[in-house]
């Protein structure tokens, strides 16, 4: 499924509203996703990122931690 930003009216949102929408969407993501639910491109990206994380332990942060920190900012 592809999304058209203009057709959905997302181009009309303010930056704050876009960040709020991202938080809502991220909040709906499950902790685990069956690889069969991903497209080949998405799966390849996940594998690439996982390999990078394994090769560089301690670098980067879980997205939930980043969102939690962003919520603390004024």
C-alpha positions in Angstrom: 0.0 0.0 0.0 1.3 3.4 -0.9 0.2 6.7 0.7 -0.1 10.1 -1.0 0.7 12.8 1.5 -1.4 15.4 -0.4 -4.4 13.1 -0.9 -4.4 12.3 2.8 -4.1 16.0 3.7 -0.9 15.5 5.6 0.9 18.3 3.8 -1.5 20.7 5.6 -0.4 19.6 9.0 1.9 21.8 11.1 5.2 20.3 12.2 3.8 19.8 15.7 0.8 17.9 14.3 3.1 15.7 12.1 5.2 14.8 15.2 2.0 14.0 17.1 0.8 11.8 14.2 4.2 10.0 14.1 3.9 9.3 17.9 0.4 7.9 17.4 1.5 5.6 14.6 4.6 4.5 16.4 2.5 3.7 19.4 0.5 1.2 17.4 3.6 -0.8 16.3 3.9 -4.2 17.9 7.1 -5.3 19.6 7.4 -8.2 17.2 6.5 -8.4 13.5 6.2 -11.6 11.6 8.8 -11.3 8.8 6.2 -12.7 6.4 4.2 -9.5 6.9 7.0 -7.4 5.4 7.8 -6.7 1.8 11.1 -8.0 0.5 12.5 -4.4 0.6 11.3 -3.9 4.1 12.8 -7.2 5.3 16.1 -6.4 3.6 16.2 -3.1 5.4 15.5 -4.7 8.8 18.2 -7.3 8.1 20.7 -4.5 7.2 19.9 -2.5 10.3 20.0 -5.6 12.5 23.5 -6.5 11.2 24.7 -2.9 11.7 23.4 -3.0 15.3 25.0 -6.4 16.0 28.3 -5.0 14.6 28.1 -1.9 16.7 26.7 -2.8 20.1 25.9 0.2 22.2 25.4 2.5 19.3 21.9 3.7 18.6 18.8 3.5 20.8 15.4 1.8 20.7 12.9 4.1 19.0 10.6 3.9 22.0 13.4 5.5 24.2 13.9 8.3 21.6 10.1 9.0 21.6 10.1 9.0 25.4 12.9 11.6 25.5 11.1 13.7 22.9 8.0 13.8 25.0 10.0 15.2 27.9 11.1 18.2 25.9 9.1 21.5 26.2 
